[in-house]
Amino acid sequence: MSYLPANDRYEKIPYKRCGRSGINLPIISLGLWHNFGGVDVFENGRKMVRRAFDLGITHFDLANNYGPPPGSAEETFGRILELDLKPYRDELIISSKAGYGMWEGPYGDFGSRKYIIASCDQSLKRLGLEYVDIFYHHRPDYDTPLEESMMALNQIVRSGKALYAGISNYPAERAAQAANIMRELGTPLLIHQPRYSMFDRWIEDGLLDVLENEGMGSIVFSPLEQGLLTNKYLNGIPEGSRAAKDWGFLQKETVENREAIEKVIQLNEIAKERNQSMAQMAISWVLRHKGVTTALIGASRVEQIEELVKVQDNLHFTEEELGRIEGILQNR
Ligand SMILES: NC(=O)c1ccc[n+]([C@@H]2O[C@H](COP(=O)([O-])OP(=O)(O)OC[C@H]3O[C@@H](n4cnc5c(N)ncnc54)[C@H](OP(=O)(O)O)[C@@H]3O)[C@@H](O)[C@H]2O)c1
């Protein structure tokens, strides 16, 4: 007899083991960096989170500074938890991070123990939670001893404020050092959060090997290059898109770069042959690597999440397809 209630939520998306841990993550996770800050976007953000959860997306990623203004994405998610998802807390993996500038003065940024622990406490207040599932150091800080930042993560886990620890944006060598320290402290790092897409492949150059050796999983952010690896910018910059919003993260010049757009046009032809949208193929492509646990997407509408979850219909690439994609990316 099964003790599980009848619920097809968890048949809607595949899950993958996160490194050599006990945690399975959905192959697509939802990040709340953009489109979740402030009251005017609340109902849309709430709809996206609820729909994502109903599609089996159990993992939601935050950071202290997501908004704008900083902190507001955590507040938004805290309200959604209170209104909708609290009864499902044990079905959720919620993460947050500290590492970028968050408050005035010398203790509101980078990697000191003072900053990381205070920031985690602030995040828990905004989220209305007693603990997050994963707490990250958001970026390496070479002016702080690595031991100090790692001991702060270790303490956060030991004091029950997070269940697991992670690092983000750490290059290969620094990631290996961090993993070593955390293993010795008895709190092995669960996961690394690096940027990875068809247009940004730095993790193939050593980091993925480190993660495999250390038994860490990976959650790769901006797999759509913030929208560039979709067909949305093929004919200019649509109103309401991230590039039109002028937030400074996706520059107009980036999406108007003919060389990049020409590549997307060619890649889009391969996607069509695979019966996928360009966005779906970009996600399948990052997931093709066994060291990639989950693709961390952003979205501005429910329909985008629904489209991306269908990526599971075609995760496989033939050697011929991979060769053609490589040729386009390398401009051969
Ligand atoms: N650790 C770090 O340093 C770091 C840094 C950046 C991000 N992150 C994390 O990664 C998450 C994702 O980053 P991201 O938002 O840059 O990811 P992304 O998935 O590369 O870009 C998301 C954007 O792509 C567009 N999009 C999504 N689905 C689409 C579809 N089906 N068709 C057409 N366009 C589509 C939307 O743009 P429009 O808004 O224009 O519709 C959406 O806002 C963040 O929320 C955050 O959690 C972490």
The ligand as an SDF file (V2000), in Angstrom:
LIG
                    3D

 48 52  0  0  0  0  0  0  0  0999 V2000
   23.9510   32.9090   -9.0730 N   0  0  0  0  0  0  0  0  0  0  0  0
   23.9620   33.9850   -9.8360 C   0  0  0  0  0  0  0  0  0  0  0  0
   24.8940   34.7990   -9.8330 O   0  0  0  0  0  0  0  0  0  0  0  0
   22.7850   34.2210  -10.7340 C   0  0  0  0  0  0  0  0  0  0  0  0
   22.8240   35.2290  -11.7100 C   0  0  0  0  0  0  0  0  0  0  0  0
   21.7210   35.3850  -12.5390 C   0  0  0  0  0  0  0  0  0  0  0  0
   20.6030   34.5560  -12.3780 C   0  0  0  0  0  0  0  0  0  0  0  0
   20.5930   33.6110  -11.4040 N   0  0  0  0  0  0  0  0  0  0  0  0
   19.4130   32.7360  -11.1820 C   0  0  0  0  0  0  0  0  0  0  0  0
   19.0290   32.1670  -12.4100 O   0  0  0  0  0  0  0  0  0  0  0  0
   17.6350   32.4450  -12.6570 C   0  0  0  0  0  0  0  0  0  0  0  0
   17.3790   32.5060  -14.1180 C   0  0  0  0  0  0  0  0  0  0  0  0
   18.1640   33.5460  -14.7190 O   0  0  0  0  0  0  0  0  0  0  0  0
   17.6240   34.2410  -16.0250 P   0  0  0  0  0  0  0  0  0  0  0  0
   16.3110   34.8780  -15.7320 O   0  0  0  0  0  0  0  0  0  0  0  0
   18.7190   35.0570  -16.5790 O   0  0  0  0  0  0  0  0  0  0  0  0
   17.3900   32.9280  -16.9510 O   0  0  0  0  0  0  0  0  0  0  0  0
   17.0280   32.6880  -18.4520 P   0  0  0  0  0  0  0  0  0  0  0  0
   16.1170   31.4870  -18.3960 O   0  0  0  0  0  0  0  0  0  0  0  0
   18.2430   32.6240  -19.2880 O   0  0  0  0  0  0  0  0  0  0  0  0
   16.1820   33.9580  -18.9450 O   0  0  0  0  0  0  0  0  0  0  0  0
   14.8540   34.1560  -18.5260 C   0  0  0  0  0  0  0  0  0  0  0  0
   14.1410   35.0580  -19.5100 C   0  0  0  0  0  0  0  0  0  0  0  0
   14.0370   34.4020  -20.7750 O   0  0  0  0  0  0  0  0  0  0  0  0
   12.7820   34.6770  -21.3610 C   0  0  0  0  0  0  0  0  0  0  0  0
   12.0570   33.4080  -21.5440 N   0  0  0  0  0  0  0  0  0  0  0  0
   11.8570   32.4160  -20.6320 C   0  0  0  0  0  0  0  0  0  0  0  0
   11.1470   31.4210  -21.1860 N   0  0  0  0  0  0  0  0  0  0  0  0
   10.8980   31.7810  -22.4580 C   0  0  0  0  0  0  0  0  0  0  0  0
   10.2150   31.1640  -23.5130 C   0  0  0  0  0  0  0  0  0  0  0  0
    9.6490   29.9680  -23.3560 N   0  0  0  0  0  0  0  0  0  0  0  0
   10.1420   31.8240  -24.7070 N   0  0  0  0  0  0  0  0  0  0  0  0
   10.7090   33.0260  -24.8630 C   0  0  0  0  0  0  0  0  0  0  0  0
   11.3900   33.6800  -23.8800 N   0  0  0  0  0  0  0  0  0  0  0  0
   11.4680   33.0440  -22.6970 C   0  0  0  0  0  0  0  0  0  0  0  0
   12.0390   35.6040  -20.4080 C   0  0  0  0  0  0  0  0  0  0  0  0
   12.3290   36.9210  -20.8350 O   0  0  0  0  0  0  0  0  0  0  0  0
   11.2530   38.1240  -20.7990 P   0  0  0  0  0  0  0  0  0  0  0  0
   11.3010   38.5970  -19.3900 O   0  0  0  0  0  0  0  0  0  0  0  0
   11.8310   39.0800  -21.7960 O   0  0  0  0  0  0  0  0  0  0  0  0
    9.9260   37.5450  -21.1970 O   0  0  0  0  0  0  0  0  0  0  0  0
   12.6970   35.3230  -19.0900 C   0  0  0  0  0  0  0  0  0  0  0  0
   12.5890   36.3990  -18.1870 O   0  0  0  0  0  0  0  0  0  0  0  0
   17.4040   33.7320  -11.8690 C   0  0  0  0  0  0  0  0  0  0  0  0
   16.0430   33.9450  -11.5720 O   0  0  0  0  0  0  0  0  0  0  0  0
   18.2140   33.4770  -10.6310 C   0  0  0  0  0  0  0  0  0  0  0  0
   17.4960   32.6240   -9.7470 O   0  0  0  0  0  0  0  0  0  0  0  0
   21.6690   33.4240  -10.5960 C   0  0  0  0  0  0  0  0  0  0  0  0
  1  2  1  0
  2  3  2  0
  2  4  1  0
  4  5  1  0
  4 48  2  0
  5  6  2  0
  6  7  1  0
  7  8  2  0
  8  9  1  0
  8 48  1  0
  9 10  1  0
  9 46  1  0
 10 11  1  0
 11 12  1  0
 11 44  1  0
 12 13  1  0
 13 14  1  0
 14 15  2  0
 14 16  1  0
 14 17  1  0
 17 18  1  0
 18 19  2  0
 18 20  1  0
 18 21  1  0
 21 22  1  0
 22 23  1  0
 23 24  1  0
 23 42  1  0
 24 25  1  0
 25 26  1  0
 25 36  1  0
 26 27  1  0
 26 35  1  0
 27 28  2  0
 28 29  1  0
 29 30  1  0
 29 35  2  0
 30 31  1  0
 30 32  2  0
 32 33  1  0
 33 34  2  0
 34 35  1  0
 36 37  1  0
 36 42  1  0
 37 38  1  0
 38 39  2  0
 38 40  1  0
 38 41  1  0
 42 43  1  0
 44 45  1  0
 44 46  1  0
 46 47  1  0
M  CHG  2   8   1  16  -1
M  END
$$$$
